[in-house]
Amino acid sequence: MLGIHGVGRDAAGYYLSDAGRELPVVVPPCWAGAGAAAMDLEGVPDHEGLRRLLSGRHPVTGGPLGSGRTRVAGYDLTFSAPKSASVLLALGGREVAREVVAAHGEAVNGALAYLEAHALAAVRRVGPERLVLPTGGMVAARFAHGVNRNGDPHLHSHVVMANLVHGADGRWSACDRRGLDAHRVAASAVYAAHLRAGVTAALGLRWSGPPGRALEVAGVPPQLLGEYSSRHAEIRRYRHERGAARGHGARVAWVATRAPKGPATPYGLLAQEWRRRARAVVATEGPLVHPSVETAGPGLVDEHRYAAEISATPHGGARRRDVVAAFAWAAVDGVRAVPLERLVDAWVPPGPVGVLETQHQRRTVVPANYLLHSLGPRPLEPSAHEVWLGAARALEAYRARWGLERAAEPLGPTSAGRLASLSPARLADHARTEHQVRVARARLGRGGPGVPELARGR
């Protein structure tokens, strides 16, 4: 999950005061973002450098960047792992915990790259018009943590991004917050999908969950998810007691129930306490978690989950960011950020940055039932996905040539009698298209004809 909150100019000390000792491996703070790389910022941020940055100045030279008139100094982009991943951090042992932390770090990288490419923008006013420009990326400092204020395992990273971007016109200015908000759901989905892919690849674990809900590691007891979600329970209780049902009420409840930050505790001591708490809620002498471990088959899109995500868009259409989120959540065992971008590009090419993405009709980004019937669910691997798309385009072209837009069958009625009545040209076209589908199915490793055979019924 990704949360976005504004931070003030004096926030540097707060973030730098916590070294993240609760992780099983040292993950020091670091500079992050393409904008930071362009400034040659490397290593661990120091207090003065981060303070300068949040004050609108260069972290090293102290020179001004932009006009300095921004009301918000920066944004805290907080990436939080699914609770079941934090349970693995707590109870899986040090080696498993290290793999989970590594997968989380890579997932944050993937989500930041997505935000820089598609969400981060600058605004310029030219007369009555407002132009939205791409930028050179974010200048940020990154901090990793493994625990929340209540001592629950909670793997998360803060990416403290200055509200400063270098626009394509060469000027520094505040970023367009609208772009961050518009792409927050998609970036959150990219992070979660990349994390699932990393955990699946490293540990062989599988994921499950109903549509519309977060996917969790299969086999992690729900009692543990609840035991280690005390902050969520506090916020819900506060909102219920005060009738705070709206979104702003959640933020108020989060602040009101937030305990003071205590001294950092090493991972080893925390793990002992986490296991004690787990034994109190899971009555077993054996392992506390029983994650499903198996060799994953070829990654496929969960087409029901994908269609559900697209159908839930509030604007009634589908922008590229909606397709990103749908593909990400439909990859149940995960997909990394780069191949995910390639999948989306095959359906909706990249367009304007920020809030200006074109809205498409939903039917143009959701495969028709006859395509899924003929070819099966879409593969997640980009080259296999291209094979699927090639056969789908051949089917679509055949149907358009012969006026079959409303036919339920992939190639129209194909009983022996109907085939015999076709013209020689259409019969030959039918055979060619059917052959293309057969070849595609064979390349995808799928048995069965997929579409009715010419000889069927004879």
N, C-alpha and C positions, 0 to 999 in steps of 0.2 A: 504494500500500500504506500501511496505517496501523499504526504500532507505538505501544504505550502503556507508559510506564515511569515509575516514581516518581522524584521529585526531592526534594532536601533543602532546608532553609531557607537554606543558604548558596550556592545555585545561581545567584543573580542575576548575580554577576560573570562567571561562566563564559559565560552566554548573551550578555551585553552586550559581552563583549570582542571579539566577531567581528562586523564590520560588513557582511559579505557582499559584499566587493569583487569577488568572482569572477563576479558576474552582469553581463550586458551592459547592464543598466539599474539605476539605484539603487532598491533596495527597502528602505527604512529599517525598523527594528523599529517595531512599533505595538501599541497596546492592541487587544484583540479580545474579542468575545463580548457578548451582550446584557447580562450583569451589569456589564461594564466600561462599557457605554454608559449604564446606569442610574446609575452613579457619576460620569458626566460625565468619564470618563478619555479623553483624546484625545492625539494626537501620539505622540512617541517616549517609551517608558518610560525613566525614569532609574533609576540603581542603587538609590537609597534607596527609591523607590516600589515597585520589584519586590521588594526585600528585605523591606520591611514586609508586602507582600501574602503572600509565602511564609512569613512569621512569624505569619500570622493576623490582620493588622491592616489598617486602611484605608490605601491607598497614599498618600493626600494628608494626611489628618488624623492618621494613626497610631493612631486609636482601635481597640479590639479588635473583631473580628468573630468571633462564635461563642465557644466555650468555650476554644479553644486547646489542646485535649487530643488533637488528631489526631496519629497516628504518622507519617503521610505528609504533607509540606508541600504537594506539588502533583504534577501529572502532566505529562509531556512527551508530547504527541500529535505524533508525527512522521509527516508525509505525504510519501511518496517517489514520484516520477514513475516510470513504466515506463522501463526502460533505454534503449529506442529514442528516447523523448522527450529523454533526456539526451544521446544521440548527436546529435540535431538541435541541441540547445543548443551542442554542441561543434563541429560541422562544418557546420551549415547557414548560417553567416554571421550577422552581428549582427542583421539585421532578422528573420530566421526565429527566432533565439534569443529576441528580445524577444517575439514572438508566443507562443512556447512558455511563457515565464515568465509572461506575462499569463494564458494559459489555466490554468496551474498555480495562480496566485493565486485566480482565480475558482472553481476546483474546490475549493480549501481552504475558501473561503467557503461553498460548497454543502454540503460535508461537515460543517462546524461547525454550520450551521443544522439539519441533520438530527440531529446529536447533541444539540443543545439541545432540540429538539422531542420527541425520542423516547427518548433514553438517559439524560440528566442528571436525577438524582432525589435526593431526600433521604429518610432513613429516620427514623421516629419510633416509639418503643416506647410502646404503650398497654397496660399490664398485660402479659399473655402475648403480645399481638399485636404485629406489626411492620408499620407502615403505610408505604407508599411514596408520596411526594408529588412532584408536579412542582415545578420551580424557575424562578427568574427568569433562568436562563442562566449561562454561565461568565464568570469574570473571568480574563483571560489576556493574556499578551504573546506576540507573534508575530515569528518570525525566519526569513528566507528565505536559502537557501544554494544554491550550484551545484556544489559539489565535495566529495569525501570525504577522509578522512585520507591516502589513497594518491595523491591527485591525479587520480583518475578524475572525469569529469563525472558529477555526481549531484545532480540538481535535487530539493530537498526543503525542507520548512518545519517548524520546531519551533513548536508552540503550547504554551507553558508555562502550564498552567492551575492556578490555586490550588485546593487541596482545600477549597474553601469555596463553598457555594451558599446562596442565599436561598430557603428553602422557601415553598410556597404559604401556610403558616401564619404567615409573617412572621419566622421565626427563621433565623439563620445557623447552618450546621453543615457537617460534612464531607459530601461527595457519596457516593452509593452506588456504590462501585467495580464492583459486580456489573453495573450497567446499562451502564457503559462497556465492560466485557468482553463482555457479551451482544451489544452492537450494533457491536462493532469490525469484524466482517466486512462488515456492511451499510454502515457508514460508509466503509470502504475502497472498497467497490464503487461507492458514490455518488461519491466523489472521482474514481475512475478513469474512470467513465462521463462525468462532467462535463468532465474533462480531454480525453477523446477527442472529445467534441462541440466543445469550443473549438478544438482543433487542426484538426479536420476543417473547421469553419466558416472559420477564418482562413487555412488553407493548402491546403485541398482534399485532404488526405492521407487515405488509407484505412488500416484496421487489420485484422489477421488473427491467428489463433492457434487451436490446438485446444481443445476443451472441457476445463476443469479447469486450464488454463494461462493466464498473463497474456497479454492482447492487446498486440501490438506494432505499430508503424508498418510497414505493408507496404512492402517494398523496402529496408529497412535490413539490410545483410549481417550474418549471425550471427557472423562473425569479430569485428566491431566490438562486438557485445553482449558477447562473451567478453572481448575486450581491455580493456574498461572496467568489468569486474566483478571486479576483483582482490580486493576485500574479501570478496565472496561465496566466491571460490576459497580464500582464506586460512581462512575459518571452516570450510568443508567439509573442508579438509585437516587442520586442528587436530582436528576432531571424529572424523575417520577414524583419525588416529594414536592418539587416546586412547580410542577406543570410546565416545564421548559421543553416544549415539543419541537420547536423550530431549530434550524441549523445554528443560529447564533447561540441558542441555549446550550448546545453541545460544547461550544468554545468556552462559555462562561463556566459550565460544570467542570470542564477540564482544568481550568485555572483554579477554581474554588476548592477542588479536591486534591490538588497536587501537593504532595508532601515535600518538605525541604530536602535538598540533596544532601545525603550523608557522605561519610568518607568512603573512598573506593575500597572495595574488597577483592582480593585476588580470586581468580577463577577456581582454584582448588578448594578454597573454603566455601565459596558459593555453591559449587557442585555438591558438596556434602550436605548442605542445608536443603538444596533442591531435591536430593534423593530422600532426605528425611520427610519432607513434605509429600513427596510422591507416594512413599510407603503408607502414609496415613490415609490416602484416598484410593489407592489401588491395592486391594487385599490379595497379594500374591507373594510367594516366596521366590518366584522365578523372575525373569526379566520384566522390567516395568513397561517397556514398549515392545510391540511385536510388528514392526513395519514390514509391509509386503515387499519381499526381495525376489526379483526375478529378472530374467533377460528381456528387455523391452523389444517388441517387434517393430516393424517399420512404423514410423510416426505418421498418424493419420489425423485429419481434421475431424473433430466431433461435430458433424454437420448440424445436429439438433441444437447443440450449444451455440454454434456459430449463428444460426438463423435466429435463435432467441435473442442474442446480443444485438444483432442488426435490427430486429423488430422492436426493440425497446428504446431506440433513439427518440428523444423528445420532439425533434423537429420533423419527423416523418420521412426523412431521407437518409442518405449515408454520405458522410464526408470521409476523407481518407483516414482521419484519426479514428472514426468509428470502425472502419474495416481493420485497422491496426489492432484495436481492442478486441474485436470479435475473433480474429485469427489467434491472438495471444491467449484468450480464455478458452478457445476451442482446441488448443494444443494441450491436452490434459497432462501429459508427462513433460511438457515444456518444449520450447524452441528458443534458440539464442537470437539475440537482437538482429544480427546481420542477415541470416537467412529469413527471418521474419520480414524484414524490409523488402527482400527480394520477392517473397510471396505476395505481399501487398502491392508492390509495383506491377505485378502481372495483372492485377484487377483495377487498381486506381493509381495512375502514375503520379509522381510528386508534383505538387503545384505550388502556389504561393505560400509563403511562410506565415506563421502566426494564425490569426483568426480568419484569413481570407480564403481558406480552402473551399473549393467548389462543392456544392451539394449535388449528389447523384441520386437517381431513383434507386430504391432498394433492390428492385428486380435485376438491376445491372450488376450487382455485386453478390447476389445469392444464386447459386447454381439451381437450374430448374430440376424438378423431380425426375424427368426423363434422362437427364444427364447423370444424376446419381444412380439411377436404376441401371444405366448402361455401363458406367465406368466405376461405380463405387465411390466412396468418400475420397476427397482430395488428399494427396500425399503432402507432408510437411517439408520433405527434402526438395529443394528448389528444382533440381534437374528432373526429378520424377514428376514434380508438379507441372513442368513444361510439357512432359509427355501427356499428362492428363488433359492439359489445356489444348494441345494440338488436336487430340481426338474430339474434344468437346466442340472446338471450332469447326471441325469437319462435319459433325452432326448438325450443328446450327446452320452451316452453309447449305447442306442438303435440304433441310426443312424449309429454309427460305426460298431455295430454287423451285421447290415443288409445292409451295403454299401449304405447308403442314404446321403453321404456327400454333394451331389449336389442337393438334393431334396429341393424344396421351402417350401413344407408343413412340419410341425414339425415332423410328424410320417410317412411321405411318402404319396402317393396316398391312400385315404381312402374311395373311393366310395364303395357302397355295392358290386358291382361286383368285384372290386379289392380285397376287404377284403376277399371275399369268395374264392379267388384263393390263399390266403396265406397258407403256411404250418401250421400244428397245433402248432408247436413250436413258429413260429413267431407270430401267432395269439394270443397265450397265453402271449408272451412277450409284444405284442402291448397292450393287456388289462391291464397288470401289470403297464406298463409305463404310460398309460393314467390315471390309478387310482392314481398313484403317483402325477401326475400333478393336478388332481382334488383335492386331499387332500391338496396339497400345496396352491392352489388358495383359498381354503376354509379357511386355516389358515391365509392367507394374507388378508382375507376379500374381495375377488374379485369374483363377480358373473360371470356366464357363464361358459361353459365347457373349454374354452381355447384351446383345441385340438378337432378335430372332433370325435364324438361318434361312437362307433362300429355299433350302430343301425341306423346311419344316412342314409337316402335314402331308408329305408325299409318301 
